[in-house]
Amino acid sequence: MNGAVLRASWFAVRRAGLLVPATAAVALVAATAHVQDDGHAVQVLRGVGVLLACAWVATMDDPSGEVVAASPYSRRVRSLVRATAGGFVVLPVWVLAATVAEARFDPTPVWGLSVEALAMGIGGLAIGAGLRAWTVHYSASYLGVIGVVVLAIGAHALPREWAMVQEQVWGPPWEAAQIRWLALLLLVVGLLAAALRDPLDRPRISAEAATVATAASRGPGFAESAVRAGSSSS
């Protein structure tokens, strides 16, 4: 990856789908900073995480995918570079929100909530990349945002024994929830890696090696002739 590719990817992702949710997250932090010291910092940080996950999903849109498919960069590289460009917007907003939350309410489990937000964000990326890879859907951010919202609502709807957004009544208060979010993070990372597999990334063999392999399947005599022919041509 070089600077030109990153700049081109930034021009592709700097749209309302990325900038509007990120701006809304900043506004949420600014509007609630004065009330976060009474324990609302956790709820605010969770809201910021959902908004930033929705923003990050927008980077999976690839409206010019049919055109740039002929470029020297594979779909996997293009998708990861777009996600990186979007991360330059998402990450500073999260750092700002986490800093304010911890300053206003010190017991805020910032690292655990960071894992939670990362799991939702990569889950949205996995949905977008999967739709792009397996359904040839070039603008999958709408469905990716729906997936993030469903994930957030589903996490709140789980029964108490499977809680992912509440303190447990036994042991360290957030340990079980954080373990579950970490397991979900590993799962969606695997799904994203599978969705970003690209035929262009497979190793290629030289024409000479292909000729020898084909000849070898026909018998030793053909293989020796193919080797001699390759040597004489080189």
PLY file of the C-alpha trace (Angstrom):
ply
format ascii 1.0
element vertex 234
property float x
property float y
property float z
element edge 233
property int vertex1
property int vertex2
end_header
0.00 0.00 0.00
1.31 3.44 -0.91
0.21 6.98 -0.20
-1.53 7.38 -3.55
-3.79 4.39 -2.89
-4.63 5.65 0.60
-5.45 9.12 -0.72
-7.64 7.68 -3.45
-9.41 5.52 -0.87
-10.01 8.57 1.32
-11.70 10.33 -1.61
-13.90 7.24 -2.01
-15.00 7.04 1.65
-15.36 10.70 2.65
-19.11 10.63 2.15
-22.15 11.14 4.33
-22.23 7.49 5.34
-18.93 7.92 7.20
-18.99 11.58 8.21
-22.58 11.97 9.45
-22.48 9.20 12.11
-18.99 10.30 13.20
-20.20 13.89 13.58
-23.25 12.66 15.50
-20.92 10.77 17.86
-18.93 13.94 18.56
-22.17 15.85 19.16
-23.35 13.13 21.56
-20.16 13.39 23.60
-20.35 17.19 23.70
-24.03 17.23 24.67
-23.71 14.69 27.48
-20.32 15.57 28.95
-21.91 17.36 31.91
-24.06 14.36 32.93
-21.54 11.55 32.50
-20.24 11.84 36.04
-23.34 10.21 37.56
-22.77 6.87 35.81
-24.17 7.66 32.37
-20.69 7.54 30.83
-21.08 3.82 30.04
-24.34 4.36 28.16
-22.90 7.32 26.26
-19.79 5.41 25.28
-21.93 2.51 24.07
-23.98 4.91 21.95
-20.79 6.36 20.49
-19.60 2.83 19.71
-22.78 2.05 17.75
-22.57 5.31 15.79
-18.90 4.78 14.92
-19.54 1.16 13.92
-22.24 2.41 11.52
-19.79 5.00 10.17
-17.06 2.41 9.64
-19.42 0.10 7.75
-19.77 2.77 5.05
-16.17 2.12 3.99
-17.20 -1.26 2.59
-19.23 0.37 -0.18
-17.51 -0.22 -3.52
-19.69 1.49 -6.16
-16.87 1.50 -8.72
-15.97 -2.13 -8.06
-16.67 -3.26 -11.61
-14.35 -0.59 -13.00
-11.43 -0.97 -10.60
-11.57 -4.78 -10.77
-9.05 -4.45 -13.60
-6.63 -2.48 -11.42
-3.44 -4.09 -10.03
-4.97 -4.09 -6.53
-7.20 -6.95 -5.45
-10.61 -6.52 -3.82
-9.12 -7.46 -0.46
-6.47 -4.74 -0.66
-8.99 -2.12 -1.82
-11.40 -3.01 1.00
-8.73 -2.94 3.71
-7.32 0.37 2.52
-10.80 1.93 2.50
-11.38 0.62 6.04
-8.02 2.09 7.08
-8.95 5.46 5.60
-12.22 5.39 7.52
-10.35 4.41 10.66
-8.55 7.77 10.58
-11.96 9.33 11.27
-13.43 6.71 13.59
-10.46 6.18 15.91
-9.89 9.81 17.01
-13.61 10.18 17.80
-13.52 7.04 19.94
-10.40 8.22 21.77
-12.10 11.56 22.47
-15.27 9.87 23.77
-13.32 7.40 25.93
-11.15 10.18 27.39
-14.19 12.26 28.34
-16.00 9.24 29.80
-13.06 8.21 31.96
-12.44 11.77 33.10
-16.06 12.26 34.11
-16.64 8.79 35.61
-13.44 6.99 36.57
-14.93 3.45 36.99
-15.89 3.39 33.30
-14.57 0.09 31.80
-12.99 1.81 28.80
-11.00 -1.18 27.53
-13.95 -3.53 27.79
-16.20 -1.07 25.97
-13.47 -0.66 23.34
-13.60 -4.41 22.66
-17.39 -4.16 22.46
-17.26 -1.28 19.97
-14.55 -3.03 17.92
-16.62 -6.21 17.75
-19.63 -4.28 16.46
-17.50 -2.34 13.98
-15.75 -5.38 12.53
-19.07 -7.22 12.56
-20.48 -4.49 10.33
-17.41 -4.66 8.08
-17.84 -8.44 7.83
-21.48 -8.03 6.76
-20.53 -5.46 4.13
-17.58 -7.46 2.84
-19.64 -10.65 2.79
-22.42 -9.06 0.74
-19.80 -7.66 -1.64
-18.06 -11.01 -2.02
-20.96 -13.46 -2.08
-23.81 -11.45 -3.60
-21.84 -8.95 -5.75
-23.51 -6.13 -3.79
-21.44 -2.98 -4.36
-23.27 -0.75 -1.82
-23.78 -2.94 1.22
-23.50 -0.30 3.94
-27.27 -0.03 4.40
-27.57 -3.69 5.30
-24.36 -3.48 7.31
-25.81 -0.67 9.43
-28.95 -2.74 10.00
-26.73 -5.59 11.12
-24.91 -3.36 13.63
-28.21 -2.07 15.05
-29.61 -5.60 15.32
-26.43 -6.69 17.10
-26.69 -3.81 19.57
-30.37 -4.48 20.29
-29.77 -8.22 20.53
-26.99 -7.70 23.07
-29.45 -5.78 25.28
-32.18 -8.40 24.83
-30.12 -11.35 26.07
-31.20 -12.98 29.35
-29.24 -12.05 32.49
-27.19 -15.26 32.51
-25.88 -14.41 29.02
-25.56 -10.67 29.66
-23.23 -8.71 27.37
-24.13 -5.17 28.42
-24.77 -5.59 32.16
-22.68 -6.26 35.20
-22.88 -9.82 36.45
-23.82 -10.55 40.03
-20.82 -12.83 40.65
-17.06 -12.31 40.32
-15.56 -9.24 38.64
-18.52 -7.15 37.44
-17.65 -6.96 33.73
-15.51 -10.05 33.19
-18.15 -12.38 31.70
-19.49 -9.72 29.33
-16.00 -8.87 28.12
-15.17 -12.53 27.49
-18.32 -12.87 25.38
-17.53 -9.73 23.40
-13.99 -10.99 22.84
-15.35 -14.31 21.55
-17.68 -12.41 19.21
-14.74 -10.27 18.05
-12.73 -13.35 17.11
-15.73 -14.76 15.25
-16.36 -11.67 13.15
-12.64 -11.29 12.39
-12.75 -14.81 10.96
-15.85 -13.98 8.92
-14.24 -10.79 7.61
-11.09 -12.69 6.61
-13.22 -15.27 4.77
-15.22 -12.55 3.01
-12.06 -10.77 1.85
-10.52 -13.82 0.22
-9.88 -12.97 -3.39
-8.94 -15.24 -6.34
-6.34 -12.64 -7.35
-4.47 -13.30 -4.10
-3.80 -16.95 -4.92
-0.16 -17.75 -5.76
0.56 -17.99 -9.46
2.95 -20.50 -11.06
5.12 -19.79 -14.04
4.19 -20.94 -17.53
7.17 -23.30 -17.59
6.14 -24.95 -14.31
2.60 -25.31 -15.59
3.85 -26.97 -18.78
6.03 -29.43 -16.83
3.17 -30.24 -14.46
0.81 -30.92 -17.37
3.42 -33.06 -19.12
4.17 -35.01 -15.95
0.54 -36.02 -15.73
0.90 -37.65 -19.17
3.99 -39.69 -18.32
7.78 -39.46 -17.74
8.63 -39.09 -21.42
6.47 -36.04 -21.83
7.93 -34.50 -18.67
11.56 -34.91 -19.90
10.63 -33.37 -23.27
8.96 -30.44 -21.54
12.01 -29.81 -19.33
14.38 -29.89 -22.32
12.11 -27.56 -24.27
12.00 -25.12 -21.38
15.76 -25.20 -20.97
16.42 -24.60 -24.67
13.97 -21.69 -24.81
15.66 -20.01 -21.84
0 1
1 2
2 3
3 4
4 5
5 6
6 7
7 8
8 9
9 10
10 11
11 12
12 13
13 14
14 15
15 16
16 17
17 18
18 19
19 20
20 21
21 22
22 23
23 24
24 25
25 26
26 27
27 28
28 29
29 30
30 31
31 32
32 33
33 34
34 35
35 36
36 37
37 38
38 39
39 40
40 41
41 42
42 43
43 44
44 45
45 46
46 47
47 48
48 49
49 50
50 51
51 52
52 53
53 54
54 55
55 56
56 57
57 58
58 59
59 60
60 61
61 62
62 63
63 64
64 65
65 66
66 67
67 68
68 69
69 70
70 71
71 72
72 73
73 74
74 75
75 76
76 77
77 78
78 79
79 80
80 81
81 82
82 83
83 84
84 85
85 86
86 87
87 88
88 89
89 90
90 91
91 92
92 93
93 94
94 95
95 96
96 97
97 98
98 99
99 100
100 101
101 102
102 103
103 104
104 105
105 106
106 107
107 108
108 109
109 110
110 111
111 112
112 113
113 114
114 115
115 116
116 117
117 118
118 119
119 120
120 121
121 122
122 123
123 124
124 125
125 126
126 127
127 128
128 129
129 130
130 131
131 132
132 133
133 134
134 135
135 136
136 137
137 138
138 139
139 140
140 141
141 142
142 143
143 144
144 145
145 146
146 147
147 148
148 149
149 150
150 151
151 152
152 153
153 154
154 155
155 156
156 157
157 158
158 159
159 160
160 161
161 162
162 163
163 164
164 165
165 166
166 167
167 168
168 169
169 170
170 171
171 172
172 173
173 174
174 175
175 176
176 177
177 178
178 179
179 180
180 181
181 182
182 183
183 184
184 185
185 186
186 187
187 188
188 189
189 190
190 191
191 192
192 193
193 194
194 195
195 196
196 197
197 198
198 199
199 200
200 201
201 202
202 203
203 204
204 205
205 206
206 207
207 208
208 209
209 210
210 211
211 212
212 213
213 214
214 215
215 216
216 217
217 218
218 219
219 220
220 221
221 222
222 223
223 224
224 225
225 226
226 227
227 228
228 229
229 230
230 231
231 232
232 233
